[in-house]
């Protein structure tokens, strides 16, 4: 009799885990789909043939002593943005990515996903391109909603917490849905 009660308890736990797993799957399906597709795109961005991310170019020298000052390179990038893309676009930088081993500096802008690559030594424009991977990344981590609503990172934080905790719960309930029946069969013998 005690083993039959134990089996009933195990079956009850299994049904509860199945219900939690199914409910979370139904509620969060769209979010998991978006995260998986955007994660896939981010995983292949460097192999996308310039579709998602402009290829990193190579400058004339990696010797930093022969490079122009960073302030001069920044001014050159701002001029290129105004004259080659649009004078209307924000000049706010997200980051300056110095790739001394490649001999280049990337200027990545904050509000419009453009990137400009300059030769570190000559200041020559090596690439002007749209960084679509940054849009995909913002979709992936939920920060695109923060940008749209101007919430200062709170939506991204809540989104990340909910999705991370739900993935942990999915892992636990999924494991138990796989292992629970095996355990019940073992206890039957």
OpenMM code with the backbone's topology and positions (N, CA, C; nanometers):
from openmm import Vec3, app, unit

residues = "UNK UNK UNK UNK UNK UNK UNK UNK UNK UNK UNK UNK UNK UNK UNK UNK UNK UNK UNK UNK UNK UNK UNK UNK UNK UNK UNK UNK UNK UNK UNK UNK UNK UNK UNK UNK UNK UNK UNK UNK UNK UNK UNK UNK UNK UNK UNK UNK UNK UNK UNK UNK UNK UNK UNK UNK UNK UNK UNK UNK UNK UNK UNK UNK UNK UNK UNK UNK UNK UNK UNK UNK UNK UNK UNK UNK UNK UNK UNK UNK UNK UNK UNK UNK UNK UNK UNK UNK UNK UNK UNK UNK UNK UNK UNK UNK UNK UNK UNK UNK UNK UNK UNK UNK UNK UNK UNK UNK UNK UNK UNK UNK UNK UNK UNK UNK UNK UNK UNK UNK UNK UNK UNK UNK UNK UNK UNK UNK UNK UNK UNK UNK UNK UNK UNK UNK UNK UNK UNK UNK UNK UNK UNK UNK UNK UNK UNK UNK UNK UNK UNK UNK UNK UNK UNK UNK UNK UNK UNK UNK UNK UNK UNK UNK UNK UNK UNK UNK UNK UNK UNK UNK UNK UNK UNK UNK UNK UNK UNK UNK UNK UNK UNK UNK UNK UNK UNK UNK UNK".split()
positions = [
    Vec3(0.0789, -0.1212, 0.0000),
    Vec3(0.0000, 0.0000, 0.0000),
    Vec3(0.0830, 0.1275, 0.0000),
    Vec3(0.1892, 0.1349, 0.0855),
    Vec3(0.2678, 0.2579, 0.0859),
    Vec3(0.3285, 0.2879, -0.0510),
    Vec3(0.3678, 0.1837, -0.1274),
    Vec3(0.4274, 0.2078, -0.2583),
    Vec3(0.3233, 0.2606, -0.3565),
    Vec3(0.1978, 0.2171, -0.3401),
    Vec3(0.0905, 0.2676, -0.4270),
    Vec3(0.0647, 0.4161, -0.3989),
    Vec3(0.0695, 0.4560, -0.2730),
    Vec3(0.0529, 0.5968, -0.2367),
    Vec3(0.1689, 0.6787, -0.2926),
    Vec3(0.2889, 0.6224, -0.2854),
    Vec3(0.4076, 0.6900, -0.3391),
    Vec3(0.3921, 0.7117, -0.4898),
    Vec3(0.3405, 0.6085, -0.5575),
    Vec3(0.3174, 0.6193, -0.7022),
    Vec3(0.2141, 0.7270, -0.7347),
    Vec3(0.1100, 0.7335, -0.6546),
    Vec3(0.0058, 0.8354, -0.6759),
    Vec3(0.0646, 0.9757, -0.6578),
    Vec3(0.1490, 0.9922, -0.5571),
    Vec3(0.2143, 1.1215, -0.5353),
    Vec3(0.3054, 1.1585, -0.6518),
    Vec3(0.3797, 1.0589, -0.7007),
    Vec3(0.4675, 1.0838, -0.8159),
    Vec3(0.3858, 1.1223, -0.9391),
    Vec3(0.2758, 1.0548, -0.9601),
    Vec3(0.1893, 1.0847, -1.0749),
    Vec3(0.1289, 1.2246, -1.0606),
    Vec3(0.0917, 1.2610, -0.9378),
    Vec3(0.0355, 1.3940, -0.9131),
    Vec3(0.1389, 1.5030, -0.9432),
    Vec3(0.2613, 1.4816, -0.8970),
    Vec3(0.3706, 1.5776, -0.9232),
    Vec3(0.3948, 1.5885, -1.0735),
    Vec3(0.3942, 1.4740, -1.1409),
    Vec3(0.4149, 1.4728, -1.2857),
    Vec3(0.3054, 1.5526, -1.3573),
    Vec3(0.1802, 1.5367, -1.3161),
    Vec3(0.0697, 1.6129, -1.3771),
    Vec3(0.0858, 1.7626, -1.3514),
    Vec3(0.1297, 1.7997, -1.2305),
    Vec3(0.1503, 1.9411, -1.1983),
    Vec3(0.2629, 2.0001, -1.2847),
    Vec3(0.3715, 1.9262, -1.2984),
    Vec3(0.4825, 1.9736, -1.3817),
    Vec3(0.4378, 1.9878, -1.5269),
    Vec3(0.3584, 1.8921, -1.5745),
    Vec3(0.3092, 1.8974, -1.7126),
    Vec3(0.2206, 2.0206, -1.7325),
    Vec3(0.1359, 2.0498, -1.6333),
    Vec3(0.0470, 2.1664, -1.6427),
    Vec3(0.1277, 2.2964, -1.6436),
    Vec3(0.2282, 2.3064, -1.5565),
    Vec3(0.3133, 2.4263, -1.5530),
    Vec3(0.3878, 2.4404, -1.6857),
    Vec3(0.4438, 2.3300, -1.7343),
    Vec3(0.5209, 2.3297, -1.8594),
    Vec3(0.4317, 2.3742, -1.9760),
    Vec3(0.3110, 2.3189, -1.9827),
    Vec3(0.2178, 2.3511, -2.0914),
    Vec3(0.1717, 2.4968, -2.0830),
    Vec3(0.1389, 2.5426, -1.9629),
    Vec3(0.0911, 2.6805, -1.9471),
    Vec3(0.2004, 2.7814, -1.9834),
    Vec3(0.3224, 2.7574, -1.9347),
    Vec3(0.4330, 2.8483, -1.9683),
    Vec3(0.4597, 2.8469, -2.1185),
    Vec3(0.4543, 2.7285, -2.1779),
    Vec3(0.4761, 2.7187, -2.3218),
    Vec3(0.3733, 2.7963, -2.4011),
    Vec3(0.2489, 2.7880, -2.3586),
    Vec3(0.1425, 2.8591, -2.4292),
    Vec3(0.1556, 3.0103, -2.4131),
    Vec3(0.1874, 3.0548, -2.2919),
    Vec3(0.1954, 3.1984, -2.2646),
    Vec3(0.3197, 3.2606, -2.3287),
    Vec3(0.4305, 3.1901, -2.3247),
    Vec3(0.5584, 3.2485, -2.3673),
    Vec3(0.6050, 3.2035, -2.5056),
    Vec3(0.5199, 3.1326, -2.5792),
    Vec3(0.5576, 3.0797, -2.7101),
    Vec3(0.6161, 3.1868, -2.8020),
    Vec3(0.5480, 3.2976, -2.8164),
    Vec3(0.5912, 3.4037, -2.9079),
    Vec3(0.7281, 3.4584, -2.8665),
    Vec3(0.7463, 3.4786, -2.7359),
    Vec3(0.8738, 3.5322, -2.6877),
    Vec3(0.9884, 3.4343, -2.7117),
    Vec3(0.9645, 3.3054, -2.6852),
    Vec3(1.0690, 3.2060, -2.7102),
    Vec3(1.0996, 3.1952, -2.8594),
    Vec3(0.9979, 3.2085, -2.9421),
    Vec3(1.0191, 3.2051, -3.0871),
    Vec3(1.1069, 3.3231, -3.1299),
    Vec3(1.0752, 3.4426, -3.0803),
    Vec3(1.1536, 3.5624, -3.1140),
    Vec3(1.2976, 3.5475, -3.0655),
    Vec3(1.3149, 3.5001, -2.9428),
    Vec3(1.4497, 3.4830, -2.8880),
    Vec3(1.5287, 3.3804, -2.9679),
    Vec3(1.4646, 3.2702, -3.0067),
    Vec3(1.5378, 3.1677, -3.0800),
    Vec3(1.5756, 3.2132, -3.2211),
    Vec3(1.4844, 3.2790, -3.2908),
    Vec3(1.5153, 3.3266, -3.4270),
    Vec3(1.6217, 3.4363, -3.4221),
    Vec3(1.6062, 3.5318, -3.3305),
    Vec3(1.7058, 3.6391, -3.3205),
    Vec3(1.8405, 3.5838, -3.2737),
    Vec3(1.8391, 3.4855, -3.1841),
    Vec3(1.9640, 3.4218, -3.1406),
    Vec3(2.0339, 3.3509, -3.2557),
    Vec3(1.9562, 3.2851, -3.3396),
    Vec3(2.0122, 3.2201, -3.4584),
    Vec3(2.0771, 3.3227, -3.5506),
    Vec3(2.0071, 3.4333, -3.5752),
    Vec3(2.0621, 3.5385, -3.6603),
    Vec3(2.1902, 3.5976, -3.6009),
    Vec3(2.1916, 3.6180, -3.4697),
    Vec3(2.3123, 3.6718, -3.4053),
    Vec3(2.4277, 3.5729, -3.4137),
    Vec3(2.3958, 3.4450, -3.4092),
    Vec3(2.5000, 3.3429, -3.4187),
    Vec3(2.5678, 3.3378, -3.5546),
    Vec3(2.4972, 3.3787, -3.6590),
    Vec3(2.5536, 3.3724, -3.7943),
    Vec3(2.5856, 3.5096, -3.8519),
    Vec3(2.5797, 3.6145, -3.7704),
    Vec3(2.5934, 3.7512, -3.8230),
    Vec3(2.7249, 3.7748, -3.8959),
    Vec3(2.8339, 3.7174, -3.8483),
    Vec3(2.9629, 3.7401, -3.9144),
    Vec3(2.9771, 3.6598, -4.0425),
    Vec3(2.8880, 3.5643, -4.0633),
    Vec3(2.8900, 3.4835, -4.1842),
    Vec3(2.7713, 3.5143, -4.2739),
    Vec3(2.7132, 3.6328, -4.2583),
    Vec3(2.5918, 3.6673, -4.3323),
    Vec3(2.6207, 3.7413, -4.4628),
    Vec3(2.7465, 3.7535, -4.4983),
    Vec3(2.7797, 3.8213, -4.6231),
    Vec3(2.7406, 3.9673, -4.6233),
    Vec3(2.7670, 4.0392, -4.5166),
    Vec3(2.7376, 4.1825, -4.5021),
    Vec3(2.5889, 4.2142, -4.4922),
    Vec3(2.5030, 4.1136, -4.4815),
    Vec3(2.3598, 4.1401, -4.4694),
    Vec3(2.3275, 4.1914, -4.3295),
    Vec3(2.3817, 4.1251, -4.2273),
    Vec3(2.3536, 4.1649, -4.0892),
    Vec3(2.4595, 4.2574, -4.0316),
    Vec3(2.5813, 4.2391, -4.0728),
    Vec3(2.6927, 4.3141, -4.0147),
    Vec3(2.7967, 4.3407, -4.1229),
    Vec3(2.8339, 4.4678, -4.1412),
    Vec3(2.9381, 4.4955, -4.2403),
    Vec3(3.0681, 4.4244, -4.2025),
    Vec3(3.1322, 4.3688, -4.3017),
    Vec3(3.2592, 4.2984, -4.2800),
    Vec3(3.3618, 4.3956, -4.2236),
    Vec3(3.4400, 4.3485, -4.1274),
    Vec3(3.5476, 4.4304, -4.0713),
    Vec3(3.6589, 4.4402, -4.1756),
    Vec3(3.6900, 4.5623, -4.2127),
    Vec3(3.7910, 4.5878, -4.3141),
    Vec3(3.9313, 4.5828, -4.2525),
    Vec3(4.0327, 4.5983, -4.3360),
    Vec3(4.1711, 4.6005, -4.2895),
    Vec3(4.2341, 4.7324, -4.3303),
    Vec3(4.2992, 4.7979, -4.2335),
    Vec3(4.3661, 4.9247, -4.2597),
    Vec3(4.5091, 4.9043, -4.3079),
    Vec3(4.5825, 5.0139, -4.3140),
    Vec3(4.7186, 5.0091, -4.3687),
    Vec3(4.8226, 4.9624, -4.2682),
    Vec3(4.7998, 4.9868, -4.1387),
    Vec3(4.8998, 4.9445, -4.0402),
    Vec3(4.8359, 4.9221, -3.9039),
    Vec3(4.8939, 4.8290, -3.8301),
    Vec3(4.8482, 4.8044, -3.6933),
    Vec3(4.9391, 4.8749, -3.5920),
    Vec3(5.0389, 4.9483, -3.6417),
    Vec3(5.1317, 5.0222, -3.5558),
    Vec3(5.0625, 5.1495, -3.5060),
    Vec3(5.0222, 5.1482, -3.3796),
    Vec3(4.9463, 5.2607, -3.3234),
    Vec3(5.0225, 5.3926, -3.3257),
    Vec3(5.1532, 5.3869, -3.3248),
    Vec3(5.2314, 5.5111, -3.3261),
    Vec3(5.2178, 5.5850, -3.4593),
    Vec3(5.1727, 5.5155, -3.5621),
    Vec3(5.1549, 5.5773, -3.6941),
    Vec3(5.0094, 5.6177, -3.7187),
    Vec3(4.9244, 5.5999, -3.6200),
    Vec3(4.7821, 5.6327, -3.6343),
    Vec3(4.7572, 5.7802, -3.6093),
    Vec3(4.6485, 5.8267, -3.6677),
    Vec3(4.6010, 5.9623, -3.6397),
    Vec3(4.5433, 5.9648, -3.4980),
    Vec3(4.5374, 6.0814, -3.4350),
    Vec3(4.4748, 6.0897, -3.3023),
    Vec3(4.3270, 6.0495, -3.3107),
    Vec3(4.2783, 5.9864, -3.2057),
    Vec3(4.1400, 5.9392, -3.2025),
    Vec3(4.0408, 6.0536, -3.2218),
    Vec3(4.0735, 6.1709, -3.1673),
    Vec3(3.9828, 6.2863, -3.1834),
    Vec3(3.9705, 6.3255, -3.3301),
    Vec3(4.0791, 6.3169, -3.4047),
    Vec3(4.0767, 6.3489, -3.5473),
    Vec3(3.9964, 6.2440, -3.6255),
    Vec3(4.0134, 6.1174, -3.5892),
    Vec3(3.9373, 6.0105, -3.6540),
    Vec3(3.7872, 6.0252, -3.6243),
    Vec3(3.7562, 6.0643, -3.5012),
    Vec3(3.6158, 6.0847, -3.4643),
    Vec3(3.5550, 6.1973, -3.5463),
    Vec3(3.6264, 6.3071, -3.5612),
    Vec3(3.5761, 6.4205, -3.6403),
    Vec3(3.5549, 6.3784, -3.7859),
    Vec3(3.6456, 6.2982, -3.8383),
    Vec3(3.6332, 6.2475, -3.9753),
    Vec3(3.5065, 6.1620, -3.9881),
    Vec3(3.4808, 6.0754, -3.8892),
    Vec3(3.3617, 5.9902, -3.8921),
    Vec3(3.2345, 6.0748, -3.8891),
    Vec3(3.2349, 6.1813, -3.8100),
    Vec3(3.1175, 6.2690, -3.8023),
    Vec3(3.0934, 6.3390, -3.9358),
    Vec3(3.1998, 6.3800, -4.0009),
    Vec3(3.1889, 6.4437, -4.1323),
    Vec3(3.1331, 6.3454, -4.2344),
    Vec3(3.1826, 6.2222, -4.2315),
    Vec3(3.1334, 6.1183, -4.3232),
    Vec3(2.9851, 6.0937, -4.2995),
    Vec3(2.9443, 6.0882, -4.1718),
    Vec3(2.8032, 6.0671, -4.1391),
    Vec3(2.7173, 6.1782, -4.1989),
    Vec3(2.7588, 6.3026, -4.1780),
    Vec3(2.6808, 6.4175, -4.2289),
    Vec3(2.6778, 6.4206, -4.3812),
    Vec3(2.7931, 6.4021, -4.4434),
    Vec3(2.8025, 6.4214, -4.5882),
    Vec3(2.7640, 6.2995, -4.6713),
    Vec3(2.7878, 6.1794, -4.6192),
    Vec3(2.7629, 6.0593, -4.6997),
    Vec3(2.6319, 5.9882, -4.6663),
    Vec3(2.5826, 6.0088, -4.5451),
    Vec3(2.4591, 5.9396, -4.5066),
    Vec3(2.3457, 6.0406, -4.4954),
    Vec3(2.3529, 6.1286, -4.3942),
    Vec3(2.2484, 6.2299, -4.3788),
    Vec3(2.2895, 6.3307, -4.2714),
    Vec3(2.2700, 6.4582, -4.2998),
    Vec3(2.2997, 6.5588, -4.1971),
    Vec3(2.1950, 6.5593, -4.0847),
    Vec3(2.0827, 6.4912, -4.1074),
    Vec3(1.9734, 6.4878, -4.0101),
    Vec3(1.9953, 6.3858, -3.8988),
    Vec3(2.0816, 6.2876, -3.9222),
    Vec3(2.0994, 6.1799, -3.8249),
    Vec3(2.1766, 6.2257, -3.7022),
    Vec3(2.1430, 6.1662, -3.5891),
    Vec3(2.2112, 6.1961, -3.4631),
    Vec3(2.3578, 6.1544, -3.4715),
    Vec3(2.4438, 6.2375, -3.4148),
    Vec3(2.5869, 6.2053, -3.4128),
    Vec3(2.6288, 6.1400, -3.2812),
    Vec3(2.5313, 6.1047, -3.1993),
    Vec3(2.5622, 6.0402, -3.0718),
    Vec3(2.6217, 5.9023, -3.0979),
    Vec3(2.7381, 5.8791, -3.0395),
    Vec3(2.8062, 5.7515, -3.0568),
    Vec3(2.7629, 5.6517, -2.9499),
    Vec3(2.7483, 5.5279, -2.9927),
    Vec3(2.7263, 5.4192, -2.8981),
    Vec3(2.8617, 5.3730, -2.8450),
    Vec3(2.9559, 5.3571, -2.9388),
    Vec3(3.0915, 5.3166, -2.8999),
    Vec3(3.1897, 5.3407, -3.0139),
    Vec3(3.3145, 5.3453, -2.9749),
    Vec3(3.4247, 5.3502, -3.0704),
    Vec3(3.5021, 5.2208, -3.0509),
    Vec3(3.5085, 5.1428, -3.1544),
    Vec3(3.5708, 5.0102, -3.1483),
    Vec3(3.7062, 5.0168, -3.2187),
    Vec3(3.8134, 5.0183, -3.1409),
    Vec3(3.9485, 5.0247, -3.1973),
    Vec3(3.9970, 4.8824, -3.2212),
    Vec3(4.0272, 4.8516, -3.3452),
    Vec3(4.0791, 4.7208, -3.3825),
    Vec3(4.2217, 4.7389, -3.4328),
    Vec3(4.3138, 4.7564, -3.3387),
    Vec3(4.4506, 4.7878, -3.3805),
    Vec3(4.5128, 4.6737, -3.4607),
    Vec3(4.4761, 4.5470, -3.4332),
    Vec3(4.5312, 4.4356, -3.5096),
    Vec3(4.4869, 4.4386, -3.6553),
    Vec3(4.3745, 4.5043, -3.6832),
    Vec3(4.3238, 4.5189, -3.8202),
    Vec3(4.3582, 4.6557, -3.8789),
    Vec3(4.4071, 4.7461, -3.7945),
    Vec3(4.4433, 4.8789, -3.8421),
    Vec3(4.3245, 4.9714, -3.8646),
    Vec3(4.2134, 4.9451, -3.7965),
    Vec3(4.0928, 5.0247, -3.8196),
    Vec3(4.0298, 5.0723, -3.6904),
    Vec3(3.9395, 5.1698, -3.7055),
    Vec3(3.8549, 5.2169, -3.5970),
    Vec3(3.7116, 5.2160, -3.6488),
    Vec3(3.6213, 5.1535, -3.5694),
    Vec3(3.4792, 5.1518, -3.6045),
    Vec3(3.4067, 5.2530, -3.5171),
    Vec3(3.3278, 5.3360, -3.5794),
    Vec3(3.2429, 5.4312, -3.5078),
    Vec3(3.1003, 5.3807, -3.5226),
    Vec3(3.0402, 5.3422, -3.4096),
    Vec3(2.9065, 5.2854, -3.4098),
    Vec3(2.8134, 5.3853, -3.3419),
    Vec3(2.7100, 5.4251, -3.4140),
    Vec3(2.6213, 5.5309, -3.3672),
    Vec3(2.5048, 5.4737, -3.2870),
    Vec3(2.4559, 5.5528, -3.1939),
    Vec3(2.3591, 5.5064, -3.0946),
    Vec3(2.2167, 5.4959, -3.1461),
    Vec3(2.1716, 5.5880, -3.2272),
    Vec3(2.0289, 5.5964, -3.2546),
    Vec3(1.9848, 5.5510, -3.3926),
    Vec3(2.0772, 5.5115, -3.4773),
    Vec3(2.0340, 5.4761, -3.6126),
    Vec3(2.1080, 5.3585, -3.6736),
    Vec3(2.1879, 5.2890, -3.5967),
    Vec3(2.2491, 5.1628, -3.6358),
    Vec3(2.3483, 5.1717, -3.7515),
    Vec3(2.4000, 5.2891, -3.7801),
    Vec3(2.5046, 5.2990, -3.8814),
    Vec3(2.6405, 5.2790, -3.8161),
    Vec3(2.7327, 5.2266, -3.8952),
    Vec3(2.8700, 5.2122, -3.8512),
    Vec3(2.9628, 5.2597, -3.9609),
    Vec3(3.0679, 5.3289, -3.9217),
    Vec3(3.1668, 5.3792, -4.0170),
    Vec3(3.3027, 5.3240, -3.9749),
    Vec3(3.3738, 5.2631, -4.0700),
    Vec3(3.5070, 5.2104, -4.0423),
    Vec3(3.6098, 5.2987, -4.1127),
    Vec3(3.7071, 5.3433, -4.0344),
    Vec3(3.8141, 5.4269, -4.0888),
    Vec3(3.9486, 5.3589, -4.0699),
    Vec3(4.0385, 5.3839, -4.1644),
    Vec3(4.1768, 5.3405, -4.1502),
    Vec3(4.2381, 5.4229, -4.0371),
    Vec3(4.2991, 5.3569, -3.9400),
    Vec3(4.3541, 5.4270, -3.8246),
    Vec3(4.4698, 5.5188, -3.8581),
    Vec3(4.5460, 5.4858, -3.9622),
    Vec3(4.6642, 5.5644, -3.9968),
    Vec3(4.6327, 5.6791, -4.0924),
    Vec3(4.5429, 5.6538, -4.1888),
    Vec3(4.5178, 5.7551, -4.2914),
    Vec3(4.3851, 5.8286, -4.2723),
    Vec3(4.2929, 5.7673, -4.1989),
    Vec3(4.1597, 5.8264, -4.1841),
    Vec3(4.0705, 5.7981, -4.3037),
    Vec3(4.1180, 5.7170, -4.3975),
    Vec3(4.0378, 5.6846, -4.5161),
    Vec3(3.9152, 5.6034, -4.4751),
    Vec3(3.8042, 5.6304, -4.5441),
    Vec3(3.6806, 5.5573, -4.5185),
    Vec3(3.6936, 5.4183, -4.5804),
    Vec3(3.6803, 5.3170, -4.4978),
    Vec3(3.6895, 5.1789, -4.5449),
    Vec3(3.5524, 5.1154, -4.5622),
    Vec3(3.4556, 5.1629, -4.4833),
    Vec3(3.3215, 5.1051, -4.4911),
    Vec3(3.2206, 5.1987, -4.4258),
    Vec3(3.1062, 5.2085, -4.4899),
    Vec3(2.9894, 5.2752, -4.4321),
    Vec3(2.8778, 5.1726, -4.4440),
    Vec3(2.8197, 5.1339, -4.3324),
    Vec3(2.7178, 5.0302, -4.3425),
    Vec3(2.6176, 5.0321, -4.2299),
    Vec3(2.5043, 4.9719, -4.2586),
    Vec3(2.3973, 4.9556, -4.1603),
    Vec3(2.4284, 4.8294, -4.0797),
    Vec3(2.4242, 4.8423, -3.9487),
    Vec3(2.4516, 4.7302, -3.8581),
    Vec3(2.3174, 4.6673, -3.8176),
    Vec3(2.2608, 4.5873, -3.9063),
    Vec3(2.1314, 4.5244, -3.8800),
    Vec3(2.1388, 4.4285, -3.7611),
    Vec3(2.2580, 4.3759, -3.7352),
    Vec3(2.2744, 4.2856, -3.6211),
    Vec3(2.2465, 4.3577, -3.4896),
    Vec3(2.2699, 4.4872, -3.4839),
    Vec3(2.2396, 4.5635, -3.3623),
    Vec3(2.0889, 4.5718, -3.3402),
    Vec3(2.0130, 4.5835, -3.4482),
    Vec3(1.8665, 4.5821, -3.4377),
    Vec3(1.8217, 4.4452, -3.3878),
    Vec3(1.8782, 4.3396, -3.4467),
    Vec3(1.8430, 4.2033, -3.4060),
    Vec3(1.8776, 4.1814, -3.2586),
    Vec3(1.9927, 4.2322, -3.2152),
    Vec3(2.0333, 4.2192, -3.0749),
    Vec3(1.9355, 4.2923, -2.9827),
    Vec3(1.8925, 4.4105, -3.0240),
    Vec3(1.7957, 4.4861, -2.9437),
    Vec3(1.6597, 4.4159, -2.9357),
    Vec3(1.6230, 4.3463, -3.0413),
    Vec3(1.5004, 4.2661, -3.0378),
    Vec3(1.5216, 4.1462, -2.9452),
    Vec3(1.6367, 4.0831, -2.9581),
    Vec3(1.6697, 3.9634, -2.8805),
    Vec3(1.6643, 3.9887, -2.7298),
    Vec3(1.7193, 4.1015, -2.6868),
    Vec3(1.7262, 4.1268, -2.5420),
    Vec3(1.6147, 4.2182, -2.4903),
    Vec3(1.5237, 4.2597, -2.5775),
    Vec3(1.4097, 4.3400, -2.5347),
    Vec3(1.4384, 4.4885, -2.5231),
    Vec3(1.5613, 4.5301, -2.5475),
    Vec3(1.5940, 4.6714, -2.5315),
    Vec3(1.5305, 4.7599, -2.6387),
    Vec3(1.4823, 4.6999, -2.7463),
    Vec3(1.4152, 4.7795, -2.8494),
    Vec3(1.2868, 4.8415, -2.7932),
    Vec3(1.2213, 4.7711, -2.7006),
    Vec3(1.0997, 4.8241, -2.6375),
    Vec3(1.1364, 4.9402, -2.5456),
    Vec3(1.2499, 4.9246, -2.4732),
    Vec3(1.2988, 5.0347, -2.3888),
    Vec3(1.3255, 5.1586, -2.4722),
    Vec3(1.3891, 5.1408, -2.5876),
    Vec3(1.4191, 5.2540, -2.6756),
    Vec3(1.2906, 5.3219, -2.7214),
    Vec3(1.1939, 5.2412, -2.7592),
    Vec3(1.0668, 5.2939, -2.8103),
    Vec3(0.9883, 5.3668, -2.7012),
    Vec3(0.9848, 5.3071, -2.5812),
    Vec3(0.9062, 5.3654, -2.4724),
    Vec3(0.9854, 5.4640, -2.3863),
    Vec3(1.1179, 5.4628, -2.4008),
    Vec3(1.2022, 5.5513, -2.3213),
    Vec3(1.2000, 5.5177, -2.1729),
    Vec3(1.2044, 5.3885, -2.1404),
    Vec3(1.1935, 5.3448, -2.0012),
    Vec3(1.3279, 5.3236, -1.9318),
    Vec3(1.4365, 5.3554, -1.9983),
    Vec3(1.5668, 5.3517, -1.9336),
    Vec3(1.6166, 5.2144, -1.8913),
    Vec3(1.5766, 5.1099, -1.9581),
    Vec3(1.6294, 4.9771, -1.9295),
    Vec3(1.5424, 4.8896, -1.8414),
    Vec3(1.4314, 4.9425, -1.7910),
    Vec3(1.3472, 4.8628, -1.7019),
    Vec3(1.2750, 4.7497, -1.7744),
    Vec3(1.2285, 4.7757, -1.8951),
    Vec3(1.1589, 4.6718, -1.9714),
    Vec3(1.2562, 4.5590, -2.0026),
    Vec3(1.3775, 4.5946, -2.0436),
    Vec3(1.4793, 4.4928, -2.0729),
    Vec3(1.5081, 4.4094, -1.9483),
    Vec3(1.5200, 4.4734, -1.8339),
    Vec3(1.5478, 4.4022, -1.7094),
    Vec3(1.4349, 4.3049, -1.6757),
    Vec3(1.3116, 4.3517, -1.6811),
    Vec3(1.1965, 4.2657, -1.6497),
    Vec3(1.1851, 4.1528, -1.7512),
    Vec3(1.2009, 4.1865, -1.8792),
    Vec3(1.1951, 4.0875, -1.9869),
    Vec3(1.3015, 3.9799, -1.9663),
    Vec3(1.4231, 4.0224, -1.9362),
    Vec3(1.5330, 3.9282, -1.9157),
    Vec3(1.5061, 3.8378, -1.7954),
    Vec3(1.4581, 3.8961, -1.6859),
    Vec3(1.4279, 3.8155, -1.5670),
    Vec3(1.3180, 3.7131, -1.5956),
    Vec3(1.2101, 3.7577, -1.6584),
    Vec3(1.0992, 3.6662, -1.6874),
    Vec3(1.1445, 3.5539, -1.7806),
    Vec3(1.2127, 3.5898, -1.8875),
    Vec3(1.2543, 3.4878, -1.9843),
    Vec3(1.3583, 3.3932, -1.9254),
    Vec3(1.4507, 3.4446, -1.8454),
    Vec3(1.5522, 3.3586, -1.7837),
    Vec3(1.4904, 3.2629, -1.6836),
    Vec3(1.4039, 3.3153, -1.5971),
    Vec3(1.3392, 3.2292, -1.4979),
    Vec3(1.2484, 3.1260, -1.5644),
    Vec3(1.1781, 3.1668, -1.6689),
    Vec3(1.0908, 3.0709, -1.7374),
    Vec3(1.1727, 2.9637, -1.8085),
    Vec3(1.2876, 2.9987, -1.8622),
    Vec3(1.3732, 2.8978, -1.9257),
    Vec3(1.4264, 2.7996, -1.8219),
    Vec3(1.4599, 2.8504, -1.7034),
    Vec3(1.5018, 2.7609, -1.5943),
    Vec3(1.3869, 2.6674, -1.5566),
    Vec3(1.2651, 2.7241, -1.5442),
    Vec3(1.1486, 2.6404, -1.5120),
    Vec3(1.1197, 2.5387, -1.6220),
    Vec3(1.1328, 2.5802, -1.7475),
    Vec3(1.1149, 2.4869, -1.8586),
    Vec3(1.2147, 2.3722, -1.8503),
    Vec3(1.3380, 2.4037, -1.8169),
    Vec3(1.4406, 2.3013, -1.8062),
    Vec3(1.4078, 2.2027, -1.6942),
    Vec3(1.3683, 2.2551, -1.5794),
    Vec3(1.3364, 2.1687, -1.4651),
    Vec3(1.2129, 2.0834, -1.4951),
    Vec3(1.1056, 2.1471, -1.5422),
    Vec3(0.9835, 2.0706, -1.5693),
    Vec3(1.0041, 1.9741, -1.6855),
    Vec3(1.0794, 2.0163, -1.7873),
    Vec3(1.1076, 1.9269, -1.9005),
    Vec3(1.1884, 1.8059, -1.8576),
    Vec3(1.2884, 1.8285, -1.7724),
    Vec3(1.3677, 1.7163, -1.7213),
    Vec3(1.2785, 1.6224, -1.6411),
    Vec3(1.1938, 1.6800, -1.5557),
    Vec3(1.1090, 1.5957, -1.4725),
    Vec3(1.0068, 1.5193, -1.5579),
    Vec3(0.9567, 1.5803, -1.6638),
    Vec3(0.8636, 1.5098, -1.7525),
    Vec3(0.9326, 1.3940, -1.8237),
    Vec3(1.0627, 1.4042, -1.8425),
    Vec3(1.1388, 1.2949, -1.9029),
    Vec3(1.1775, 1.1911, -1.7970),
    Vec3(1.2263, 1.2369, -1.6829),
    Vec3(1.2793, 1.1475, -1.5803),
    Vec3(1.1702, 1.0858, -1.4932),
    Vec3(1.0643, 1.1603, -1.4639),
    Vec3(0.9582, 1.1114, -1.3753),
    Vec3(0.9011, 0.9771, -1.4157),
    Vec3(0.8595, 0.9591, -1.5412),
    Vec3(0.8063, 0.8282, -1.5814),
    Vec3(0.9097, 0.7159, -1.5685),
    Vec3(1.0355, 0.7449, -1.5956),
    Vec3(1.1404, 0.6439, -1.5800),
    Vec3(1.1509, 0.6017, -1.4337),
    Vec3(1.1434, 0.7011, -1.3467),
    Vec3(1.1519, 0.6742, -1.2029),
    Vec3(1.0315, 0.5922, -1.1558),
    Vec3(0.9148, 0.6259, -1.2109),
    Vec3(0.7938, 0.5511, -1.1734),
    Vec3(0.8035, 0.4070, -1.2218),
    Vec3(0.8550, 0.3843, -1.3410),
    Vec3(0.8697, 0.2481, -1.3933),
    Vec3(0.9684, 0.1692, -1.3073),
    Vec3(1.0772, 0.2347, -1.2654),
    Vec3(1.1764, 0.1702, -1.1804),
    Vec3(1.1154, 0.1281, -1.0474),
    Vec3(1.0358, 0.2163, -0.9894),
    Vec3(0.9770, 0.1873, -0.8578),
    Vec3(0.8708, 0.0775, -0.8663),
    Vec3(0.8167, 0.0554, -0.9860),
    Vec3(0.7163, -0.0479, -1.0050),
    Vec3(0.7810, -0.1862, -0.9941),
    Vec3(0.9091, -0.1978, -1.0402),
    Vec3(0.9749, -0.3285, -1.0408),
    Vec3(1.0204, -0.3737, -0.9059),
] * unit.nanometer
topology = app.Topology()
chain = topology.addChain("A")
for resn in residues:
    res = topology.addResidue(resn, chain)
    for name in ("N", "CA", "C"):
        topology.addAtom(name, app.Element.getBySymbol(name[0]), res)
